[in-house]
Amino acid sequence: MTGKLWDRMVRQPLRLTLAETSWFGFVLNAILIAAAVNLGTSILLELAGIGWTLVVLVLLPAVALILINLYHAWYERNLLAGSRIIYNRPSPSAKRGLIIMVSSMNAQKQAVDYHAPQLRHVWLIVTPEMFAVAQELESYIRSLGAETDWLRLTNEYDVSMCYQLIREVFEVSAAKQALSWDEIAADMTRGTKPMTAAMVLACADLGVDALEHVPTRFVHGAHTLPLRPIQVTISQSQAGSANAR
């Protein structure tokens, strides 16, 4: 009887309120924390006096901030430096050439940083909306010693144009940069879905095993840090055959 009453009067109403009212959990926690702080402060005043109580209250936020920063540094180091395999896909080898569909600075800087030891040339597929991001990314790439070319895409939903731009990188621009096809990575991170489809189709039609993707870790539905790139293979039998052209 007591269990049923507890479930009907406490557990179920509390669960429903927390699910339907986003601010209730925060308010409840604030009340409980305030009560605990007041109780702790009263006990500390009785035992140590007002001087030491003030010292402890000042030090507590500083200690909490130090612990938060230590945890963040540990999390970031392990997330980015750890050897992580996603869906059994390894990371690609570092390439001298890179094609990027400009849209997100964080994820695409991760791709650039990954290839930076070998990177010599980056082709930026730029839509009008991404002009400012492309300028920032270009400055960063050049600071690493690599060159850039802008491939203008006036409509982010123009699959045919995006497809043609990517093919021209392999069929025309690569030779101008003294790069073979297997020295170029095509990063399919971000961009619109039609742009991604164009990149996949272009690489498939050319028979190049160039596709990569920069995954992003999600925490409670929100983006956190990007991870190292992973290979995206269309056809193992065709990989590398294009270099014979």
C-alpha positions as CSV (number, residue, x, y, z in Angstrom):
1,M,0.0,0.0,0.0
2,T,2.8,2.4,0.9
3,G,4.6,1.6,-2.3
4,K,1.6,2.3,-4.4
5,L,0.9,5.6,-2.6
6,W,4.5,6.7,-3.1
7,D,4.3,5.8,-6.8
8,R,1.0,7.6,-7.3
9,M,1.6,10.7,-5.2
10,V,5.4,11.3,-5.6
11,R,7.2,9.3,-8.4
12,Q,4.7,9.6,-11.2
13,P,3.8,13.3,-10.8
14,L,7.5,14.1,-10.4
15,R,8.5,12.2,-13.5
16,L,5.7,13.8,-15.6
17,T,6.6,17.3,-14.3
18,L,10.3,16.9,-15.1
19,A,9.5,15.6,-18.6
20,E,6.9,18.3,-19.5
21,T,8.3,21.3,-17.7
22,S,11.9,22.1,-18.6
23,W,12.5,24.6,-15.9
24,F,11.2,22.6,-13.0
25,G,14.3,20.4,-12.6
26,F,16.5,23.4,-12.5
27,V,14.3,25.2,-9.8
28,L,14.2,22.0,-7.7
29,N,17.9,21.6,-7.8
30,A,18.5,25.2,-7.0
31,I,16.2,24.9,-3.9
32,L,17.9,21.8,-2.7
33,I,21.4,23.2,-3.3
34,A,20.5,26.4,-1.5
35,A,19.2,24.5,1.4
36,A,22.4,22.4,1.6
37,V,24.6,25.4,1.3
38,N,22.7,27.3,4.1
39,L,22.9,24.2,6.4
40,G,26.6,23.7,5.7
41,T,27.3,27.4,6.2
42,S,25.5,27.4,9.6
43,I,27.5,24.4,10.8
44,L,30.8,26.0,9.6
45,L,30.0,29.2,11.4
46,E,29.4,27.4,14.6
47,L,32.6,25.3,14.3
48,A,35.1,27.7,12.7
49,G,33.8,31.2,13.0
50,I,33.0,33.8,10.4
51,G,36.6,34.3,9.2
52,W,37.2,30.7,8.1
53,T,33.7,30.4,6.8
54,L,34.3,33.3,4.4
55,V,37.6,31.8,3.3
56,V,35.9,28.4,2.5
57,L,33.1,30.1,0.6
58,V,35.6,32.0,-1.5
59,L,37.7,29.0,-2.2
60,L,34.9,26.6,-3.2
61,P,34.0,28.3,-6.5
62,A,37.8,28.5,-7.4
63,V,38.3,24.8,-6.6
64,A,35.2,23.9,-8.7
65,L,36.5,25.9,-11.6
66,I,39.9,24.2,-11.5
67,L,38.3,20.8,-11.4
68,I,36.0,21.7,-14.4
69,N,39.0,22.8,-16.4
70,L,41.0,19.7,-15.5
71,Y,38.1,17.5,-16.6
72,H,37.6,19.4,-19.9
73,A,41.3,19.2,-20.7
74,W,41.3,15.4,-20.0
75,Y,38.2,14.9,-22.1
76,E,39.5,16.9,-25.0
77,R,42.9,15.2,-25.0
78,N,41.4,11.7,-24.9
79,L,38.7,12.5,-27.5
80,L,41.0,14.0,-30.1
81,A,44.2,12.0,-29.5
82,G,42.7,8.6,-28.8
83,S,42.7,6.0,-31.5
84,R,39.0,5.8,-32.2
85,I,37.3,3.6,-34.8
86,I,33.8,4.4,-35.8
87,Y,31.7,1.7,-37.5
88,N,34.9,-0.3,-38.0
89,R,36.3,2.4,-40.3
90,P,39.9,3.5,-39.9
91,S,41.2,6.9,-40.4
92,P,42.7,7.7,-43.9
93,S,46.3,8.3,-44.5
94,A,47.4,12.0,-44.5
95,K,47.0,13.5,-48.0
96,R,48.7,16.3,-49.9
97,G,45.5,17.5,-51.5
98,L,42.1,18.1,-49.9
99,I,38.6,19.0,-51.2
100,I,36.3,20.7,-48.7
101,M,32.7,21.8,-48.9
102,V,32.9,25.0,-46.8
103,S,30.2,25.2,-44.1
104,S,31.6,24.5,-40.6
105,M,34.9,25.9,-39.2
106,N,35.3,23.4,-36.4
107,A,34.8,20.2,-38.3
108,Q,36.7,21.4,-41.4
109,K,39.7,22.7,-39.3
110,Q,39.8,19.2,-37.9
111,A,40.1,17.8,-41.4
112,V,42.8,20.3,-42.3
113,D,44.7,19.7,-39.1
114,Y,44.6,15.9,-39.7
115,H,46.2,16.3,-43.1
116,A,48.5,19.2,-42.2
117,P,51.7,17.2,-42.0
118,Q,51.4,16.4,-45.7
119,L,49.0,19.0,-46.9
120,R,50.0,21.2,-49.9
121,H,46.8,22.2,-51.6
122,V,43.1,22.6,-50.6
123,W,40.2,23.2,-52.9
124,L,37.3,25.0,-51.2
125,I,33.8,24.6,-52.6
126,V,32.3,27.9,-51.6
127,T,28.6,29.0,-51.8
128,P,27.7,32.7,-51.4
129,E,26.4,32.1,-47.9
130,M,29.7,30.6,-46.8
131,F,32.0,33.4,-48.1
132,A,33.1,34.7,-44.7
133,V,33.7,31.2,-43.3
134,A,35.7,30.4,-46.5
135,Q,37.9,33.5,-45.9
136,E,38.6,32.5,-42.3
137,L,39.3,28.9,-43.3
138,E,41.6,30.0,-46.1
139,S,43.6,32.2,-43.8
140,Y,44.1,29.2,-41.4
141,I,45.1,26.9,-44.2
142,R,47.7,29.3,-45.6
143,S,49.1,29.8,-42.1
144,L,49.9,26.1,-42.2
145,G,51.8,26.6,-45.5
146,A,49.3,25.1,-47.9
147,E,47.8,26.8,-50.9
148,T,44.0,27.2,-51.7
149,D,41.7,27.4,-54.7
150,W,38.1,28.6,-54.5
151,L,35.5,26.6,-56.5
152,R,32.4,28.8,-56.6
153,L,29.1,27.1,-56.3
154,T,26.3,29.7,-56.8
155,N,23.5,27.4,-55.7
156,E,24.0,24.9,-52.9
157,Y,21.4,22.6,-54.3
158,D,22.9,22.4,-57.8
159,V,24.1,18.8,-57.8
160,S,25.3,18.9,-61.4
161,M,27.5,21.9,-60.9
162,C,29.0,20.6,-57.6
163,Y,29.6,17.2,-59.3
164,Q,31.4,18.9,-62.2
165,L,33.6,21.0,-59.9
166,I,34.8,17.9,-58.0
167,R,35.5,16.0,-61.2
168,E,37.5,18.9,-62.5
169,V,39.7,18.8,-59.4
170,F,40.8,15.3,-60.2
171,E,40.8,15.5,-64.0
172,V,42.3,19.0,-64.5
173,S,43.6,20.7,-61.3
174,A,45.4,17.7,-59.7
175,A,47.9,17.5,-62.6
176,K,48.6,21.3,-62.3
177,Q,49.5,20.7,-58.7
178,A,51.6,17.6,-59.5
179,L,49.2,15.5,-57.4
180,S,48.1,12.0,-58.3
181,W,44.4,11.1,-57.6
182,D,45.2,8.9,-54.6
183,E,47.0,11.9,-53.0
184,I,43.7,13.8,-52.7
185,A,41.0,13.4,-50.0
186,A,37.4,14.5,-50.7
187,D,35.9,15.5,-47.3
188,M,32.1,15.0,-47.3
189,T,31.6,16.6,-43.9
190,R,28.9,19.3,-43.8
191,G,27.6,21.0,-47.0
192,T,24.0,20.4,-48.1
193,K,22.8,16.9,-48.8
194,P,22.8,17.6,-52.6
195,M,26.4,18.7,-52.3
196,T,27.3,15.5,-50.4
197,A,25.5,13.4,-53.0
198,A,27.5,15.2,-55.8
199,M,30.8,14.4,-54.1
200,V,29.9,10.8,-53.6
201,L,28.7,10.4,-57.2
202,A,31.8,12.1,-58.6
203,C,34.2,9.9,-56.6
204,A,32.2,6.8,-57.5
205,D,32.2,7.6,-61.2
206,L,35.9,8.4,-61.2
207,G,36.7,5.2,-59.3
208,V,38.7,7.0,-56.6
209,D,38.8,5.9,-53.0
210,A,39.1,9.5,-51.7
211,L,36.0,10.0,-49.5
212,E,36.4,10.8,-45.8
213,H,34.1,12.1,-43.1
214,V,34.7,14.0,-39.9
215,P,32.3,12.6,-37.3
216,T,31.1,14.8,-34.4
217,R,30.6,13.6,-30.8
218,F,27.1,14.4,-29.5
219,V,26.2,15.0,-25.9
220,H,22.5,15.3,-25.0
221,G,21.8,16.0,-28.7
222,A,24.3,18.9,-29.1
223,H,27.5,19.0,-31.0
224,T,30.7,18.8,-29.0
225,L,34.2,18.3,-30.4
226,P,34.8,16.8,-33.9
227,L,36.7,13.5,-34.1
228,R,39.5,12.5,-36.4
229,P,38.4,11.7,-40.0
230,I,37.3,8.3,-41.0
231,Q,37.5,6.6,-44.4
232,V,34.3,6.2,-46.5
233,T,34.8,3.6,-49.1
234,I,32.4,3.1,-52.0
235,S,34.1,0.2,-53.9
236,Q,37.3,-1.5,-52.8
237,S,37.7,-3.0,-56.2
238,Q,37.9,0.4,-57.9
239,A,40.1,2.0,-55.3
240,G,43.2,3.5,-56.9
241,S,42.4,2.4,-60.5
242,A,41.9,6.0,-61.6
243,N,45.6,6.7,-61.2
244,A,46.3,4.6,-64.3
245,R,44.7,7.4,-66.4
